[in-house]
Amino acid sequence: MITFTNKRILVVGAGASGIAVSRLLTSLGATVCLVDESEPKLDAVILGDLEGLGVRCCFGMDSVRDLACDLAVVSPGISKESPLMRELLLRQVPVLSEIEVAFQCFKGRIVSITGTNGKTTTTRMIEAILSGSEVASSSAGNIGYPFSALVQEQPQTEWVSLELSSFQLENISEFRSEIAVLLNLAPDHLNRHESLEDYYRAKARIFENQRPDDVSIIQLEAKEIMDSLGCRFAGRVLTFSTQDVSADLYLARGFVVSRIPGWSGIVYDISTGAIRGKHNVENVMASLLCGHAIGLSLSDIQVALSAFRTGAHRFELLPSLDGICLVNDSKSTNPASLCAALDAARELLSKDGRLWLLAGGEGKQLSFDSLSSLVAEHVHGLFLFGRSRHELQSHLGASSWCFVSENLRESIQAVFEHARSGDIVLFSPGCASFDQFRDYIERGEYFKELIRQRRQDLVLSGLKNRQGTAVSHRSNANGIGDQAEVGSFALENK
């Protein structure tokens, strides 16, 4: 185990993870300096709290260049190519991730989840299964609640469902989870990783410290990629797939079927839950295997999964507008997640309905060419916005009619000039949000606000039309007809 007492530690990155691990390290007797190359806008209360704990805060590259330290703890948002990280590596300062520090202090047991898409949904599913079985559990990590914060705030946690990104796995040392899950692999974050193989190998680190009595749960197709890279699994391997019936858990006619000895047969009926799309079926499969590996009752697992609802911005069905189905999938930040959303939207489409796609944002140096056939077959029109709009148009413009605009507001105004009752408007950007928004959450909330505004405009327009009809009736000589129209309007709007 790593000792932090009396160590001089630089915590790099003043975001939520950096603040949480600074507090944790200070409680362990370390001398902590929280550094950031930029000038983060820290709340005065948080800053005062940190300084009260003895955390020194240094912001701006000039103020941190000559700081001495025994090791550095890096937040996931900090690239190893940043000037500060390059300097630390040049000085041969040992670098750990925030989750490594939290792991060293955590007394409970860990289910860790990674993959290109579906991490947050699966993390929440596993937490719901554990909670439904009355296990003292919580979720943390890349979902927005730092693992270091959980260690301090919820020390009685028996199991943690821990979402991990490739960035968080880059700088682990001894981190180990009894159950490690790899959901899927697809190109992503090539603006951060040196190559696709580098990205996949970062994901594979979730398994590297496991022991023979641990469990490795992995999508069968992702395992084939891991095998081709020479990755090894020390734990018991359980596979799942919606495409390949040779997996330990597979999909057959709407049922999840197990071939695991002692746990074989149908284990879940997809129709009993509220999930949409095969990507979410795989999330269910991974969660079922986690529950089985922990030793929970199958009936308890089934009840929890049937009651589960995906969170906001994850193929979130909004109330229809004039008969138009609206889907908020702002969490879609890469081509693979956009592909999954298109597959799920097809399942909702009525016989005569049309699918309109809103996509765009900041690209990640990823190709959208693989989507061209899917778009050509199912998308009636594309509404492309943001920094990557012309790049997307070059990849997909030959597959479907396109409307290109600078921002999301213009695209939404345009899409409602074309959509009609029975159609689907799918907001699944397939790109990062950072060109115009703080994160995918702010982007999704902005989308929903624009929909609310349009809904309100339609209501006001309807009221004006009825008022106009009432005025027209009053101008007639027929007093009875006038009174009937005005009375009807008043009754409808009480």
ZAMARGU-4260 file (C-alpha; in steps of 0.2 Angstrom, whole numbers, plus 5000, padded with zeros to 4 digits):
<rodrens>
0) 5000/5000/5000 | 5006/5018/4996 | 5009/5029/5011 | 5004/5048/5010 | 5008/5054/5027
5) 5021/5067/5028 | 5022/5067/5009 | 5023/5083/4999 | 5010/5081/4986 | 5005/5091/4971
10) 4986/5089/4966 | 4985/5094/4948 | 4968/5101/4942 | 4956/5111/4953 | 4940/5103/4947
15) 4929/5092/4958 | 4941/5077/4958 | 4956/5088/4963 | 4947/5097/4977 | 4940/5080/4984
20) 4957/5072/4984 | 4965/5087/4991 | 4954/5086/5006 | 4957/5067/5008 | 4976/5068/5007
25) 4976/5082/5020 | 4966/5071/5032 | 4980/5058/5029 | 4993/5069/5035 | 5000/5075/5018
30) 5006/5092/5014 | 4995/5097/4999 | 4997/5110/4986 | 4982/5111/4973 | 4989/5118/4957
35) 4981/5122/4940 | 4989/5130/4925 | 4974/5141/4922 | 4964/5152/4935 | 4949/5141/4940
40) 4934/5150/4946 | 4933/5142/4963 | 4919/5147/4975 | 4926/5158/4989 | 4918/5146/5002
45) 4927/5131/4994 | 4943/5140/4993 | 4942/5146/5011 | 4938/5128/5016 | 4953/5121/5007
50) 4965/5135/5015 | 4958/5131/5032 | 4963/5113/5030 | 4980/5118/5026 | 4979/5116/5007
55) 4990/5128/4997 | 4982/5134/4981 | 4993/5140/4967 | 4985/5145/4950 | 4994/5150/4934
60) 5009/5141/4926 | 5021/5154/4933 | 5016/5151/4951 | 5018/5132/4950 | 5034/5129/4939
65) 5046/5128/4954 | 5036/5119/4967 | 5045/5104/4975 | 5035/5088/4978 | 5037/5069/4982
70) 5022/5064/4970 | 5008/5071/4960 | 4990/5066/4959 | 4982/5071/4942 | 4964/5074/4939
75) 4956/5065/4924 | 4954/5081/4914 | 4973/5085/4913 | 4982/5078/4898 | 4999/5071/4900
80) 5004/5083/4885 | 5000/5099/4896 | 5015/5110/4900 | 5014/5106/4919 | 5012/5087/4916
85) 5027/5087/4904 | 5037/5096/4917 | 5033/5084/4931 | 5037/5069/4919 | 5054/5077/4915
90) 5057/5079/4933 | 5053/5060/4935 | 5039/5064/4948 | 5028/5049/4952 | 5011/5052/4945
95) 4995/5044/4952 | 4977/5046/4948 | 4963/5052/4960 | 4955/5035/4960 | 4971/5027/4965
100) 4972/5038/4980 | 4954/5034/4985 | 4957/5015/4982 | 4971/5015/4994 | 4959/5022/5008
105) 4943/5013/5003 | 4938/4999/5015 | 4923/4992/5005 | 4922/4982/4989 | 4922/4988/4971
110) 4913/4985/4955 | 4921/4996/4941 | 4914/5000/4924 | 4922/5006/4909 | 4919/5006/4890
115) 4916/5019/4876 | 4898/5021/4879 | 4885/5016/4892 | 4896/5018/4907 | 4885/5030/4918
120) 4869/5020/4914 | 4877/5004/4919 | 4885/5011/4934 | 4867/5017/4940 | 4859/5001/4936
125) 4872/4991/4946 | 4869/5004/4961 | 4850/5001/4959 | 4852/4982/4960 | 4863/4983/4975
130) 4851/4995/4984 | 4837/4985/4979 | 4845/4970/4988 | 4848/4981/5004 | 4866/4982/5002
135) 4875/4998/5008 | 4881/5004/4992 | 4884/5020/4982 | 4890/5025/4965 | 4905/5037/4961
140) 4919/5041/4949 | 4916/5048/4932 | 4898/5050/4935 | 4902/5067/4944 | 4904/5061/4962
145) 4923/5059/4965 | 4928/5042/4973 | 4939/5052/4985 | 4923/5062/4991 | 4914/5045/4994
150) 4928/5038/5004 | 4927/5053/5016 | 4908/5056/5016 | 4902/5038/5015 | 4914/5027/5025
155) 4901/5013/5028 | 4899/5009/5010 | 4900/4991/5007 | 4900/4991/4988 | 4904/5005/4976
160) 4898/5005/4958 | 4913/5015/4951 | 4912/5023/4933 | 4930/5024/4926 | 4936/5033/4910
165) 4951/5030/4900 | 4959/5046/4908 | 4956/5039/4926 | 4964/5023/4922 | 4980/5030/4914
170) 4989/5033/4930 | 4983/5019/4942 | 4996/5008/4951 | 4988/4996/4963 | 4970/4999/4959
175) 4960/4983/4959 | 4941/4979/4958 | 4934/4962/4963 | 4922/4964/4948 | 4928/4974/4933
180) 4917/4978/4918 | 4921/4982/4900 | 4905/4987/4891 | 4911/4990/4873 | 4925/4998/4863
185) 4924/5010/4849 | 4935/5024/4842 | 4934/5039/4854 | 4945/5053/4862 | 4959/5052/4849
190) 4961/5070/4852 | 4969/5065/4869 | 4976/5047/4866 | 4991/5045/4854 | 4982/5031/4844
195) 4966/5020/4845 | 4977/5006/4852 | 4983/5017/4866 | 4965/5021/4870 | 4960/5003/4870
200) 4975/4998/4881 | 4970/5012/4894 | 4953/5004/4895 | 4961/4987/4897 | 4970/4993/4913
205) 4954/4990/4923 | 4958/4971/4923 | 4977/4972/4926 | 4978/4970/4945 | 4964/4957/4946
210) 4967/4941/4955 | 4961/4923/4951 | 4946/4924/4962 | 4940/4941/4954 | 4928/4942/4940
215) 4930/4951/4923 | 4914/4955/4914 | 4916/4960/4896 | 4907/4962/4880 | 4912/4947/4868
220) 4916/4959/4854 | 4927/4969/4865 | 4936/4954/4872 | 4941/4949/4854 | 4949/4966/4853
225) 4958/4964/4869 | 4964/4946/4864 | 4971/4954/4848 | 4981/4966/4858 | 4988/4952/4869
230) 4978/4957/4885 | 4977/4944/4899 | 4963/4941/4912 | 4968/4935/4929 | 4950/4934/4935
235) 4935/4923/4929 | 4929/4929/4913 | 4910/4931/4909 | 4905/4938/4892 | 4889/4945/4885
240) 4883/4950/4868 | 4867/4955/4859 | 4875/4949/4842 | 4883/4932/4846 | 4874/4918/4855
245) 4891/4910/4860 | 4892/4923/4874 | 4889/4918/4892 | 4874/4930/4891 | 4865/4932/4874
250) 4849/4939/4867 | 4836/4928/4859 | 4819/4935/4854 | 4818/4948/4867 | 4825/4937/4881
255) 4842/4938/4890 | 4848/4920/4891 | 4862/4913/4901 | 4872/4898/4897 | 4882/4899/4914
260) 4882/4882/4923 | 4870/4883/4938 | 4862/4899/4932 | 4856/4894/4914 | 4841/4898/4905
265) 4831/4914/4903 | 4836/4927/4916 | 4827/4943/4910 | 4813/4948/4899 | 4817/4964/4890
270) 4799/4969/4888 | 4797/4971/4907 | 4808/4986/4908 | 4808/5003/4901 | 4825/5002/4891
275) 4826/5007/4873 | 4839/5000/4860 | 4851/4986/4860 | 4865/4997/4868 | 4854/4997/4884
280) 4851/4979/4882 | 4870/4976/4884 | 4870/4987/4899 | 4857/4976/4907 | 4867/4961/4903
285) 4882/4968/4911 | 4872/4972/4926 | 4864/4955/4927 | 4881/4947/4927 | 4887/4959/4941
290) 4872/4954/4952 | 4876/4936/4949 | 4894/4938/4952 | 4890/4947/4969 | 4878/4933/4973
295) 4862/4943/4973 | 4845/4935/4971 | 4840/4934/4953 | 4822/4939/4957 | 4829/4955/4966
300) 4840/4959/4951 | 4825/4957/4939 | 4814/4969/4950 | 4827/4982/4951 | 4831/4982/4932
305) 4812/4982/4928 | 4810/4998/4939 | 4826/5006/4932 | 4825/5022/4921 | 4839/5029/4911
310) 4844/5047/4917 | 4842/5063/4909 | 4851/5066/4892 | 4853/5048/4888 | 4840/5044/4875
315) 4828/5053/4886 | 4810/5053/4879 | 4802/5070/4881 | 4783/5074/4880 | 4778/5074/4861
320) 4775/5091/4853 | 4760/5091/4840 | 4762/5073/4838 | 4781/5073/4835 | 4791/5062/4846
325) 4806/5071/4854 | 4822/5062/4860 | 4836/5071/4870 | 4852/5061/4868 | 4864/5075/4872
330) 4876/5062/4881 | 4880/5056/4863 | 4898/5062/4861 | 4905/5050/4848 | 4900/5041/4832
335) 4897/5024/4841 | 4884/5032/4853 | 4875/5041/4838 | 4874/5024/4829 | 4866/5016/4845
340) 4854/5031/4846 | 4849/5029/4828 | 4846/5010/4831 | 4835/5014/4846 | 4825/5028/4837
345) 4821/5016/4822 | 4812/5005/4835 | 4801/5019/4839 | 4797/5025/4822 | 4779/5023/4815
350) 4776/5015/4798 | 4773/5032/4790 | 4785/5042/4802 | 4801/5051/4797 | 4817/5052/4807
355) 4825/5069/4808 | 4843/5070/4816 | 4851/5085/4825 | 4869/5082/4827 | 4885/5092/4829
360) 4897/5100/4841 | 4916/5098/4843 | 4924/5084/4834 | 4936/5072/4842 | 4946/5067/4826
365) 4934/5053/4823 | 4927/5047/4807 | 4908/5047/4804 | 4909/5037/4787 | 4903/5021/4796
370) 4886/5030/4799 | 4883/5034/4781 | 4873/5019/4776 | 4863/5020/4792 | 4859/5038/4789
375) 4855/5035/4771 | 4842/5021/4775 | 4833/5029/4790 | 4836/5047/4792 | 4825/5059/4782
380) 4835/5075/4785 | 4850/5080/4795 | 4851/5097/4804 | 4870/5100/4808 | 4877/5113/4820
385) 4892/5118/4829 | 4911/5118/4825 | 4910/5101/4816 | 4895/5105/4805 | 4905/5106/4789
390) 4915/5090/4793 | 4899/5081/4797 | 4891/5087/4781 | 4907/5081/4771 | 4904/5063/4779
395) 4885/5062/4779 | 4879/5075/4766 | 4878/5062/4752 | 4867/5051/4763 | 4853/5063/4767
400) 4847/5080/4764 | 4856/5093/4776 | 4852/5109/4784 | 4868/5117/4791 | 4868/5130/4804
405) 4880/5138/4817 | 4871/5134/4832 | 4857/5122/4840 | 4844/5136/4841 | 4844/5138/4822
410) 4844/5119/4819 | 4829/5117/4830 | 4819/5131/4822 | 4823/5123/4805 | 4818/5105/4810
415) 4801/5110/4815 | 4798/5118/4798 | 4799/5100/4792 | 4793/5088/4805 | 4775/5083/4807
420) 4764/5072/4818 | 4771/5054/4818 | 4789/5059/4815 | 4804/5058/4827 | 4816/5072/4831
425) 4832/5064/4838 | 4845/5076/4846 | 4860/5065/4847 | 4875/5076/4843 | 4889/5062/4841
430) 4902/5076/4846 | 4908/5084/4861 | 4899/5099/4868 | 4914/5110/4872 | 4913/5122/4857
435) 4897/5130/4864 | 4893/5122/4880 | 4901/5118/4897 | 4897/5099/4895 | 4884/5088/4888
440) 4872/5091/4903 | 4871/5110/4899 | 4869/5106/4881 | 4854/5094/4885 | 4846/5106/4896
445) 4848/5120/4883 | 4839/5108/4870 | 4825/5105/4882 | 4823/5124/4886 | 4822/5127/4867
450) 4808/5114/4866 | 4799/5122/4881 | 4800/5138/4872 | 4792/5131/4857 | 4779/5122/4866
455) 4775/5139/4875 | 4774/5148/4858 | 4762/5135/4851 | 4751/5137/4866 | 4751/5156/4865
460) 4748/5155/4846 | 4733/5144/4849 | 4726/5156/4862 | 4728/5171/4850 | 4719/5161/4836
465) 4705/5157/4848 | 4704/5175/4853 | 4704/5180/4835 | 4689/5169/4832 | 4680/5176/4847
470) 4682/5193/4841 | 4676/5188/4824 | 4660/5181/4831 | 4657/5197/4841 | 4657/5207/4826
475) 4643/5197/4819 | 4625/5201/4821 | 4621/5184/4829 | 4623/5187/4847 | 4619/5169/4852
480) 4634/5163/4841 | 4645/5176/4849 | 4641/5171/4866 | 4644/5152/4863 | 4661/5155/4856
485) 4667/5166/4870 | 4660/5155/4883 | 4669/5140/4876 | 4685/5149/4876 | 4683/5154/4894
490) 4679/5136/4899 | 4694/5129/4891 | 4706/5141/4899 | 4700/5141/4917
</rodrens>
